[in-house]
Amino acid sequence: MARPTNFGFDRFGGTNTDKPQRRTTPSLLRNRANTNKYPLNDYSADRRFYKSGAFGLGGKKKTGGFNFPLGGFGGGGRGGAAFAEEDLARQLEYDKAIWERSTPDVTGVGGQVRWDREKNMVTSTLSKENQDIYDAMYERQKRFGAEADALGAGGWEAMQQRRFDQKRGLYAESDAITEQRRLEQEQNTGASTTSKYWGSRAGQDAVNMRNMQLEEQAFAESQGMFESAMGRQRSDISQMTNLGNIPNSMIVTPTPNTAGNMQNVSTASTRWADNLAMESAKKAKGKSDFFGSLLGSLFG
């Protein structure tokens, strides 16, 4: 027998004028109600991700009784590297304070001292009055040095000869007068040739004896003049050094402690580096564990 046709309605009571209808069941109604529960890129409704902490889910961190995050005492969850960094900065400030207190600028009688930590240097200067004296001695020692160079040019023999010529020149006029008088006497007395010879010979012997003495004196005096010029130069240089010691002595007033707090700075720096390395390793391990858990929940 042919099955009767129900025009306009299906056998479940729904209309089929447009298209065939599926049976309306409790499960279909529940699925339709939850269709918008999982919008695109929003996993807040999926408890698998909520419990695992993925995608920033998992709720607000619990805190202790003093509103301190449990992840780190009093530091807002900061790791040890943050505290180590603060300690390093504090130690550097201590080091700077020690350096400044042990290296003060000094203005004393005759000079002053200035410290410059940025350039890692200290400068000592004379007062204006002492600087003028220092400059005068500097110019004077140059002149004495030039005199010593002039005297010593050519060696000791040249020095001696120059001094000998100077001393012998002092007798040139008197020797000429003596010689003239001898010739006048010989002329007036009608001296024979032999008498003239012996008279000339006696005069020359006297001159030679005197010149020998002058030569010995010239050697001693030339050496003395050279040593005098050198000594005067050395004296000025020594006085310049003594004058310069006035501000230089102020550099150690008080004794500088440039090492300061560097031992603690080194310790703090090492501690900071160690904590950075440790936290980096923890972060890398946390990422690995997270992706392992995520993949396990998706494909496990």
Secondary structure, DSSP 8 states (H G I E B T S, - for coil): ------TTB-TTS-B-SSS------HHHHHHHHTGGGS-TT--TT-HHHHHHTGGG-S----B-TTS-BTTSTTTTT--HHHHHHHHHHHHHHHHHHHHHHHS--EEETTEEEEEETTTTEEEEEE-HHHHHHHHHHHHHHHHHHHHHHHHHTTHHHHHHHHHHHHHHHTTHHHHHHHHHHHHHHHHHHT--HHHHHHHHHHHHHHHHHHHHHHHHHHHHHHHHHHHHHHHHHHHHHHHHHHHHHHHHGGGGSS---SSTTHHHHHHHHHHHHHHHHHHHHHHHHHHHHHHHHHHHHHH-
